[in-house]
Amino acid sequence: MGAVVRAAEGDAQPAECFDRAHNTCGIVRACRLKGMLGEAVEAFNAVLDQYTLADLVANRSALARILLPG
């Protein structure tokens, strides 16, 4: 799932400083938030990477009842 999300959404950029081309943050050199957010993004991706598309639809019957009523 991680590869699917990254392909659809691109690399996570939780703050302006993650975008080198458009970063105008004045405190980027001293800020510690970027490191923390970077660590959080890595953890988010690591969780998604533990799952497959098959895991996402393992409950097909329940999904079908919701998405295809009647």
ChimeraX attribute file (.defattr): number of C-alpha atoms within 10 A of each C-alpha:
attribute: neighborCount
match mode: 1-to-1
recipient: residues
	/A:1	18
	/A:2	17
	/A:3	13
	/A:4	13
	/A:5	14
	/A:6	13
	/A:7	10
	/A:8	9
	/A:9	9
	/A:10	10
	/A:11	13
	/A:12	16
	/A:13	13
	/A:14	13
	/A:15	13
	/A:16	14
	/A:17	19
	/A:18	16
	/A:19	13
	/A:20	8
	/A:21	8
	/A:22	9
	/A:23	12
	/A:24	11
	/A:25	11
	/A:26	9
	/A:27	9
	/A:28	14
	/A:29	9
	/A:30	8
	/A:31	12
	/A:32	10
	/A:33	12
	/A:34	18
	/A:35	10
	/A:36	11
	/A:37	16
	/A:38	16
	/A:39	12
	/A:40	13
	/A:41	16
	/A:42	13
	/A:43	12
	/A:44	13
	/A:45	18
	/A:46	13
	/A:47	12
	/A:48	16
	/A:49	14
	/A:50	10
	/A:51	12
	/A:52	14
	/A:53	10
	/A:54	10
	/A:55	10
	/A:56	10
	/A:57	12
	/A:58	11
	/A:59	10
	/A:60	11
	/A:61	10
	/A:62	11
	/A:63	12
	/A:64	11
	/A:65	10
	/A:66	10
	/A:67	9
	/A:68	8
	/A:69	7
	/A:70	5
